[in-house]
Amino acid sequence: MFENLSERLGSVFDRLTKQGALTPDDVRAALREVRVALLEADVSLPVARDFIKAVEEKATGQAVTKSVTPGQQVVKIVHDALVDVLKGEGEPEALKIDNPPSALLMVGLQGSGKTTTTAKLAKRLKDRNGKRVLMASLDTNRPAAMEQLQILGLQIGVDTLPIVKGETALQIAKRAKQQATLGGYDVYMLDTAGRLHIDEVLMDEVQAVRDAVAPRETLLVVDGLTGQDAVNVATEFDGKVGITGVVLTRMDGDGRGGAALSMRAVTGKPIRFVGLGEKMDALETFEAERVAGRILG
Ligand code: GDP
């Protein structure tokens, strides 16, 4: 998911580590290349700037340039700065679904991979966490979307709320809550309707649902291939409905990865999961250390 960035940084750091002794100017020149690589990966400008500044302050110090392995020290500083920007403070380790039945609200634009992600996450909660999960589609405009969730549910062995024609999203959400309570489910996941663009009607609907079910988590699903747009969508959704985390999909594609690096710094919200394919198992938790390691090869 970070092939290009990883390759670019790899060549900068290869040169740096082979060079032996380093002056602060050598380090600064290398960091200029890192900055360009970040921008080419579609990392937002202020994030790239702050990142380089933080690294430069540490990496041009005496302790680094006078050390026997200055190149490696710089790589280590970059690694730690990547972990910082990916993780941020106080990242919750897991989804808070300890108070059954907990609602998980899934929001996002149409085509972002929301329904697929809902099912992937339901499967994960069932298989790995032993949770009883109920899924419900609130997409009253698109019967096909409701059927899609039902089909996925059958495929992964997770129950879906029976479809009743003519209900509003809010009515479906309330019925899901009731069914989850009566049926002894741990979690009920609400796959809200997506639109092609963020609009007031969509936001009003999501707000009404949110107020009715008081979700433990509101996860925004965004297409990781859209780079900075993904971050803009997250900012808007957070402003309107309040999100607790982000799932970046299509990170198996040849995206430039910038969304992953900017998301936390810009929105203050953690990336919880990444989608890595169309299959139901292609969902990974997002761990800053591992991702930083992947970026640096
Ligand atoms: P929705 O409109 O947001 O509910 O989007 P869907 O869940 O229907 O997904 C749209 C398309 O994206 C489907 O063909 C999915 O299989 C595909 N998709 C979803 N997540 C991923 C992912 O992580 N990687 C890839 N390659 N495809 C994905």
Boltz pocket constraint, residues with backbone or C-beta under 6 A from the ligand:
constraints:
  - pocket:
      binder: B
      contacts: [[A, 108], [A, 109], [A, 110], [A, 111], [A, 112], [A, 113], [A, 114], [A, 115], [A, 116], [A, 117], [A, 194], [A, 248], [A, 249], [A, 250], [A, 251], [A, 252], [A, 253], [A, 274], [A, 275], [A, 276], [A, 277], [A, 278], [A, 282]]
      max_distance: 6.0
